[in-house]
């Protein structure tokens, strides 16, 4: 999920940065602003929380590709074993 996608999703939910901070369990809205500015990486649990909130609100997440299995991921990817 990109910083812009996170910001768009938060706004779609009608949440302020301070409200979002409370939802994802960070100290202040400053952390959310840093995520949205790209100054810090958005942690996986925050992305999952956003996915859940959007889904519960009936909003189709635009960042669904972040949750799709990739060719090198767990489904259909390699096992990590070296060819013999």
FIVEX-597179 format. One record per atom (N, C-alpha, C): residue in three letters; residue number from 1; x, y negated, z; atom name. Coordinates in pm, 1 decimal, decimal comma, padded with zeros to 6 digits. Each point is the difference from the previous one (the first is absolute). Example, Ala and Ser with C-alpha at 12.3 -4.5 7.8 and 13.67 -1.06 7.14 Angstrom:
<recs>
     r     k          u          v          w    a
   ALA     1    01319,0    00569,0    00780,0    N
   ALA     1   -00089,0   -00119,0    00000,0   CA
   ALA     1    00090,0   -00120,0    00000,0    C
   SER     2   -00035,0   -00105,0   -00072,0    N
   SER     2    00082,0   -00119,0    00006,0   CA
   SER     2   -00077,0   -00109,0    00073,0    C
</recs>
This chain:
<recs>
     r     k          u          v          w    a
   UNK     1    00085,7    00116,8    00000,0    N
   UNK     1   -00085,7   -00116,8    00000,0   CA
   UNK     1    00089,7   -00122,3    00000,0    C
   UNK     2   -00027,9   -00090,0   -00090,1    N
   UNK     2    00080,3   -00121,0   -00008,2   CA
   UNK     2   -00048,4   -00102,2    00102,2    C
   UNK     3    00083,3   -00097,6    00030,8    N
   UNK     3   -00044,4   -00107,3    00089,9   CA
   UNK     3   -00125,2   -00070,9   -00052,4    C
   UNK     4   -00005,8   -00024,5   -00130,3    N
   UNK     4   -00116,9   -00067,5   -00058,2   CA
   UNK     4   -00125,5    00085,2    00014,0    C
   UNK     5    00012,6    00131,4   -00019,1    N
   UNK     5   -00113,9    00090,2    00015,9   CA
   UNK     5   -00048,7    00000,0    00144,6    C
   UNK     6    00093,5   -00001,0    00093,8    N
   UNK     6   -00036,7   -00002,1    00141,4   CA
   UNK     6   -00076,4   -00127,2    00032,4    C
   UNK     7    00049,6   -00113,3   -00047,5    N
   UNK     7   -00064,5   -00128,8    00026,2   CA
   UNK     7   -00139,2   -00005,2   -00062,8    C
   UNK     8   -00011,4    00046,6   -00123,0    N
   UNK     8   -00129,3    00002,2   -00067,3   CA
   UNK     8   -00098,6    00087,8    00075,4    C
   UNK     9    00045,6    00116,0    00045,2    N
   UNK     9   -00085,6    00091,7    00075,2   CA
   UNK     9   -00043,7   -00061,9    00132,2    C
   UNK    10    00092,3   -00063,6    00070,0    N
   UNK    10   -00034,7   -00064,3    00128,4   CA
   UNK    10   -00106,0   -00107,0   -00021,5    C
   UNK    11    00019,7   -00079,6   -00102,6    N
   UNK    11   -00097,3   -00105,5   -00029,9   CA
   UNK    11   -00135,5    00058,4   -00039,9    C
   UNK    12    00001,3    00110,8   -00076,4    N
   UNK    12   -00125,1    00064,4   -00040,0   CA
   UNK    12   -00078,1    00047,9    00121,9    C
   UNK    13    00072,3    00035,9    00104,7    N
   UNK    13   -00063,2    00043,8    00124,3   CA
   UNK    13   -00044,3   -00117,2    00087,2    C
   UNK    14    00041,5   -00120,7   -00038,0    N
   UNK    14   -00037,5   -00118,4    00076,7   CA
   UNK    14    00076,4   -00013,7    00130,4    C
   UNK    15    00121,3    00057,5    00004,9    N
   UNK    15    00079,5   -00004,4    00122,0   CA
   UNK    15    00107,8   -00108,1   -00007,6    C
   UNK    16    00018,0   -00069,6    00109,2    N
   UNK    16    00111,7   -00094,5    00010,9   CA
   UNK    16    00127,0    00080,2    00026,2    C
   UNK    17    00114,9   -00065,6   -00010,2    N
   UNK    17    00124,4    00071,4    00029,4   CA
   UNK    17    00003,2    00043,3    00146,4    C
   UNK    18   -00054,7   -00081,1    00088,5    N
   UNK    18   -00001,5    00036,7    00142,0   CA
   UNK    18   -00093,0    00118,3    00026,6    C
   UNK    19   -00114,8    00002,2   -00067,3    N
   UNK    19   -00092,0    00113,1    00015,2   CA
   UNK    19    00062,0    00127,7   -00054,7    C
   UNK    20    00066,2   -00011,6   -00115,4    N
   UNK    20    00065,4    00117,1   -00059,2   CA
   UNK    20    00109,3    00051,5    00093,1    C
   UNK    21    00072,0   -00090,9    00063,3    N
   UNK    21    00104,8    00039,6    00094,3   CA
   UNK    21   -00058,3    00084,7    00112,7    C
   UNK    22   -00114,8   -00040,1    00050,6    N
   UNK    22   -00064,7    00077,1    00106,3   CA
   UNK    22   -00042,1    00137,5   -00049,5    C
   UNK    23   -00052,2    00005,2   -00120,8    N
   UNK    23   -00047,5    00127,5   -00056,2   CA
   UNK    23    00114,0    00099,9   -00014,4    C
   UNK    24    00115,3   -00047,1   -00051,1    N
   UNK    24    00110,4    00093,5   -00023,8   CA
   UNK    24    00096,4    00009,7    00118,0    C
   UNK    25   -00025,4   -00076,2    00104,7    N
   UNK    25    00078,1    00013,5    00122,5   CA
   UNK    25    00136,5   -00066,1   -00000,5    C
   UNK    26    00011,6   -00112,7   -00069,5    N
   UNK    26    00124,9   -00077,1    00008,1   CA
   UNK    26   -00025,1   -00123,0    00085,6    C
   UNK    27    00107,0   -00060,1    00049,1    N
   UNK    27   -00010,9   -00105,9    00099,3   CA
   UNK    27   -00075,5   -00123,8   -00048,9    C
   UNK    28    00033,2   -00048,1   -00118,3    N
   UNK    28   -00060,7   -00125,0   -00047,2   CA
   UNK    28   -00023,7    00003,0   -00151,0    C
   UNK    29   -00072,2   -00100,1   -00045,7    N
   UNK    29   -00023,2   -00016,2   -00142,7   CA
   UNK    29    00127,4   -00031,0   -00076,5    C
   UNK    30    00102,1   -00042,2    00070,1    N
   UNK    30    00127,4   -00030,4   -00065,9   CA
   UNK    30    00055,7    00123,7   -00072,3    C
   UNK    31   -00014,3    00116,0    00062,0    N
   UNK    31    00045,3    00124,1   -00062,8   CA
   UNK    31   -00077,3    00025,9   -00128,2    C
   UNK    32   -00130,4   -00020,8    00003,8    N
   UNK    32   -00083,3    00018,8   -00119,0   CA
   UNK    32    00044,7   -00096,1   -00109,8    C
   UNK    33    00025,6   -00124,7    00034,4    N
   UNK    33    00046,7   -00098,1   -00099,1   CA
   UNK    33    00132,4    00042,6   -00061,3    C
   UNK    34    00088,3    00058,5    00081,2    N
   UNK    34    00128,6    00046,8   -00053,4   CA
   UNK    34   -00020,0    00116,8   -00095,9    C
   UNK    35   -00093,4    00089,5    00031,5    N
   UNK    35   -00030,5    00110,4   -00091,4   CA
   UNK    35   -00052,4   -00055,8   -00131,6    C
   UNK    36   -00093,3   -00094,6    00010,1    N
   UNK    36   -00064,5   -00054,9   -00119,3   CA
   UNK    36    00095,1   -00084,9   -00083,7    C
   UNK    37    00101,7   -00054,8    00062,2    N
   UNK    37    00099,9   -00079,0   -00073,1   CA
   UNK    37    00109,3    00088,4   -00058,7    C
   UNK    38    00001,7    00126,4    00040,0    N
   UNK    38    00103,1    00090,7   -00048,7   CA
   UNK    38    00129,4   -00009,3    00078,2    C
   UNK    39   -00004,9   -00069,1    00114,1    N
   UNK    39    00119,7   -00013,1    00083,5   CA
   UNK    39    00028,9    00126,6    00079,4    C
   UNK    40   -00102,3    00079,9    00023,6    N
   UNK    40    00012,6    00127,9    00070,2   CA
   UNK    40   -00082,1    00104,5   -00073,4    C
   UNK    41    00043,7    00123,2    00005,5    N
   UNK    41   -00075,9    00109,4   -00060,2   CA
   UNK    41   -00125,8    00026,0    00081,0    C
   UNK    42   -00106,8    00034,2   -00069,8    N
   UNK    42   -00124,5    00033,4    00068,0   CA
   UNK    42    00009,6    00146,2    00041,6    C
   UNK    43   -00009,5    00027,8    00130,1    N
   UNK    43    00013,3    00138,3    00045,4   CA
   UNK    43   -00117,0    00088,1   -00046,6    C
   UNK    44    00029,9    00127,0   -00018,8    N
   UNK    44   -00100,7    00095,6   -00043,9   CA
   UNK    44   -00127,7   -00000,6    00082,3    C
   UNK    45    00009,4   -00001,5    00133,5    N
   UNK    45   -00123,2   -00000,2    00079,0   CA
   UNK    45   -00088,1   -00122,6   -00026,7    C
   UNK    46    00061,0   -00113,9   -00030,4    N
   UNK    46   -00078,4   -00119,9   -00031,4   CA
   UNK    46   -00070,4    00016,3   -00134,7    C
   UNK    47    00066,9    00064,2   -00094,6    N
   UNK    47   -00061,6    00025,8   -00130,4   CA
   UNK    47   -00117,2    00096,6    00016,1    C
   UNK    48    00018,5    00102,8    00081,0    N
   UNK    48   -00109,3    00095,3    00024,9   CA
   UNK    48   -00117,3   -00067,2    00070,6    C
   UNK    49    00029,6   -00088,4    00093,7    N
   UNK    49   -00106,1   -00073,9    00069,2   CA
   UNK    49   -00077,2   -00085,9   -00100,1    C
   UNK    50    00072,3   -00063,9   -00091,1    N
   UNK    50   -00065,3   -00082,8   -00100,8   CA
   UNK    50   -00089,2    00085,5   -00089,0    C
   UNK    51    00050,6    00114,4   -00042,4    N
   UNK    51   -00077,4    00093,6   -00082,5   CA
   UNK    51   -00129,8    00037,7    00072,1    C
   UNK    52    00012,1    00034,9    00126,0    N
   UNK    52   -00117,1    00039,1    00079,0   CA
   UNK    52   -00100,1   -00115,1    00009,6    C
   UNK    53    00048,2   -00119,2    00031,7    N
   UNK    53   -00088,9   -00115,9    00014,1   CA
   UNK    53   -00074,1   -00030,5   -00129,6    C
   UNK    54    00072,5    00003,8   -00110,7    N
   UNK    54   -00062,9   -00026,6   -00129,4   CA
   UNK    54   -00104,0    00106,3   -00032,9    C
   UNK    55    00034,4    00125,1    00024,7    N
   UNK    55   -00091,6    00109,7   -00028,3   CA
   UNK    55   -00126,4   -00011,0    00084,9    C
   UNK    56    00017,2   -00029,2    00127,9    N
   UNK    56   -00114,3   -00014,3    00090,4   CA
   UNK    56   -00087,7   -00118,9   -00037,8    C
   UNK    57    00060,3   -00104,4   -00057,1    N
   UNK    57   -00074,3   -00118,9   -00041,5   CA
   UNK    57   -00065,0    00019,3   -00137,4    C
   UNK    58    00026,2    00115,8   -00062,7    N
   UNK    58   -00057,1    00027,2   -00130,7   CA
   UNK    58    00071,3   -00070,9   -00113,3    C
   UNK    59    00124,8   -00039,1    00025,9    N
   UNK    59    00080,8   -00067,9   -00101,2   CA
   UNK    59    00096,7    00101,4   -00057,7    C
   UNK    60   -00000,8    00015,5   -00132,2    N
   UNK    60    00091,1    00094,6   -00063,8   CA
   UNK    60    00140,3   -00059,3    00000,5    C
   UNK    61    00093,0    00063,5    00070,5    N
   UNK    61    00137,1   -00052,2    00004,4   CA
   UNK    61    00062,2   -00003,4   -00139,2    C
   UNK    62    00062,1   -00110,5   -00034,1    N
   UNK    62    00065,8   -00014,9   -00129,4   CA
   UNK    62    00138,6    00061,6    00000,0    C
   UNK    63    00046,5    00040,2    00115,6    N
   UNK    63    00134,4    00055,1    00010,2   CA
   UNK    63   -00004,1    00150,5    00017,5    C
   UNK    64   -00101,2    00062,1   -00054,9    N
   UNK    64   -00017,2    00145,6    00015,8   CA
   UNK    64    00121,0    00077,5   -00049,5    C
   UNK    65    00072,4   -00055,0   -00097,0    N
   UNK    65    00116,8    00071,6   -00052,0   CA
   UNK    65    00104,4    00024,2    00108,5    C
   UNK    66   -00000,7   -00079,2    00105,4    N
   UNK    66    00095,5    00018,4    00109,2   CA
   UNK    66   -00026,2    00129,8    00075,3    C
   UNK    67   -00120,7    00055,0   -00016,7    N
   UNK    67   -00035,2    00121,0    00071,4   CA
   UNK    67   -00012,0    00121,1   -00090,5    C
   UNK    68    00029,7   -00018,0   -00128,0    N
   UNK    68   -00007,0    00110,2   -00094,9   CA
   UNK    68    00129,9    00077,8    00001,4    C
   UNK    69   -00008,2    00130,6   -00014,3    N
   UNK    69    00123,3    00078,3   -00005,6   CA
   UNK    69    00083,8   -00040,4   -00120,5    C
   UNK    70    00126,7   -00013,2    00019,7    N
   UNK    70    00089,1   -00035,8   -00109,7   CA
   UNK    70    00063,9    00127,0   -00053,7    C
   UNK    71    00055,9   -00008,2   -00122,2    N
   UNK    71    00062,7    00119,6   -00056,6   CA
   UNK    71    00107,3    00059,6    00090,9    C
   UNK    72    00068,3   -00081,1    00075,9    N
   UNK    72    00103,8    00051,7    00089,0   CA
   UNK    72   -00048,6    00019,0    00141,5    C
   UNK    73   -00131,7   -00016,1    00021,0    N
   UNK    73   -00054,9    00008,5    00134,5   CA
   UNK    73   -00027,6    00142,6    00043,3    C
   UNK    74   -00081,2    00013,6    00100,0    N
   UNK    74   -00026,9    00131,3    00057,9   CA
   UNK    74   -00078,5    00090,9   -00093,0    C
   UNK    75   -00090,9   -00056,5   -00079,1    N
   UNK    75   -00082,7    00082,7   -00086,8   CA
   UNK    75    00055,4   -00002,4   -00141,1    C
   UNK    76    00035,9    00113,2   -00050,4    N
   UNK    76    00044,4    00009,3   -00137,0   CA
   UNK    76    00143,0   -00045,7   -00024,4    C
   UNK    77    00068,5   -00035,5    00104,9    N
   UNK    77    00136,8   -00046,6   -00015,7   CA
   UNK    77    00100,1    00112,9    00018,6    C
   UNK    78    00123,7   -00038,1    00014,5    N
   UNK    78    00101,9    00100,7    00020,1   CA
   UNK    78    00006,9    00038,2    00146,2    C
   UNK    79    00057,4    00111,5    00027,1    N
   UNK    79    00010,0    00047,7    00137,4   CA
   UNK    79    00128,1   -00046,3    00067,0    C
   UNK    80    00085,8   -00059,8   -00076,8    N
   UNK    80    00127,5   -00042,6    00054,3   CA
   UNK    80    00107,1    00106,4   -00012,2    C
   UNK    81   -00039,6    00119,2   -00043,4    N
   UNK    81    00097,1    00107,5   -00016,3   CA
   UNK    81    00080,4   -00024,0   -00127,5    C
   UNK    82    00124,4    00034,5    00006,0    N
   UNK    82    00085,0   -00014,7   -00117,9   CA
   UNK    82   -00017,9    00119,5   -00092,0    C
   UNK    83    00002,3   -00027,0   -00130,9    N
   UNK    83   -00011,6    00114,1   -00092,4   CA
   UNK    83    00120,7    00092,3    00014,6    C
   UNK    84   -00023,5    00127,7   -00018,1    N
   UNK    84    00110,5    00095,6    00013,4   CA
   UNK    84    00069,5    00022,4   -00131,5    C
</recs>
